[in-house]
Amino acid sequence: MTDMLLRETAQLGSGETLDPRDWTELRALGHRMLDDMIDHIATIRERPVWQPIPDVVRAQFREELPRSASEPADVYRAFTDFIAPYATGNVHPGFMGWVHGGGSAVGMLAEMLAAGLNANLGGRDHMPIEVERQVVDWVRQMFGFPAEASGLFVTGTSMANLMAVLVARTCVLGRQARQHGIGEEGARLTAYTSKAAHGCITKAMDIAGFGSDALRCVAMDKSHRIDIGALRREIAHDRAIGLKPFLVVASAGTVDIGAIDDLESVARLCREESLWFHVDGAFGALGILSQELAPRLAGIEYADSIAFDFHKWGQVPYDAGFLLVRDGERHKDAFAAPAAYLRRETRGLAAGSEWPCDLGVDLSRGFRALKTWFTLKTYGTEKIGAIIARSCALASYLETRVRAEPRLELLAPVALNIVCFRYRAEDADRVNRQIVVNLQESGIAAPSTTTLDGRLAIRCAIVNHRTDACDIDALVAAVLEFGARRAASRADLTFAVQQATNSQSERQIQSSTRNNIF
Ligand SMILES: Cc1ncc(COP(=O)(O)O)c(C=O)c1O
């Protein structure tokens, strides 16, 4: 042993590890953390949805690398004072931005158990892998996929979509493409999606080596669904000029307005043209759990692969993305890579092939399956389906409120759980952008924005199981108030709204500090 190693080792007492010698204090701290976090979730309505991070708080996280130890209780204090009050806000029922799920307290508890087990789900023979296999089988049943289907948890739908593109690529070019690259044949491959598709599809084509130009973004119909006629024409045109169509990515819930492509027609077209049929169902695919919504997903059962997130409408805490592939062998073809150090046995810990690492990129994988298994077992799919149905009913309610209010304008049909609207004003893009910032900073509600037909929209995606009609009412009232203040004095525009927002934010920050249960 070198002197340096001896000196470093000498810092440790005999038998010292990272575990405490006496667990009493840590146990008490753990119980307090659990109580505090349960209280935090239970009283979430009493605090602002989100609040701006004061500079002084941000500055707390510009420290030097901590070389010496701190007391866990002091580290926890930094969490309660500086992290928890300034989180994204998606646990709160007033959060309606982007597409964020609300999670659940049960999911949180499961996450704690998973961290305790510290399981690595890349492979090997242990029950956590069986839990993931159980969830894979449930997902297979949900979507009516055959027994030979495979699936696995990933970070999110962006990753699941990328992996689907890679499976489709290996399927069309053969396994040798993994060794030789996509070559000349790969350079002629083209994929298709609608103009409303999420940007991660373009990114997936780029990362998979085709380049984003190989993705055709097809026109939409007036309901924002892929125009099947236009899709057919683009495919025919590409074939005519010597290109080789191989993949169609349909959307089950577009990111802007929640439109669901005509999946049956896309499935039929893919069958006729021998194309891989992938569905990006990031949030919409779980609509399959609602009796009301499931018929709108008809055709999804024919997909070659489906990507979606349990952390959105499934209410599982982040992250819990999922990829389901109809033909497990094709899935494995795209990712399995033998290695001496990953040798499989028929007995012992290295048994139980195939392993999840054969079906994806990651070798180290957390136990995302546990929080999902807990959520599905605890609530049952009928209740989750009812929660999903209710968020669509709330979106309809918001649509009704917008239509009834002359100062507001609906900017897109409400297809699912997303409502895009705006306050009528002369300089509407700027005014509505400011209204959204004001709403977020006020702590009343947190929608986001998007642009539809060149017009900026306030975009509300109702995903959280805690959101109720009172949250919709509070949002509408606040939009009208902030909008009216802007319209009242165009000269004092910025000043007036900033004053209003500042004082409201100040009140909210004070009240959040007051209501901070930690
Ligand atoms: C339709 C759609 N696809 C893909 C994604 C990306 O999913 P993730 O954020 O889980 O990577 C989203 C995110 O909201 C989405 O709405």
The ligand as an ORCA input file, in Angstrom:
! r2SCAN-3c Opt
* xyz 0 1
  C     -46.170     14.050    -27.602
  C     -44.903     14.048    -26.803
  N     -43.872     13.303    -27.209
  C     -42.713     13.252    -26.534
  C     -42.546     13.971    -25.387
  C     -41.240     13.891    -24.649
  O     -41.437     13.126    -23.488
  P     -40.372     13.180    -22.301
  O     -40.457     14.573    -21.765
  O     -40.862     12.160    -21.308
  O     -39.050     12.850    -22.859
  C     -43.590     14.769    -24.914
  C     -43.436     15.575    -23.694
  O     -44.313     16.229    -23.234
  C     -44.807     14.800    -25.637
  O     -45.839     15.544    -25.226
*
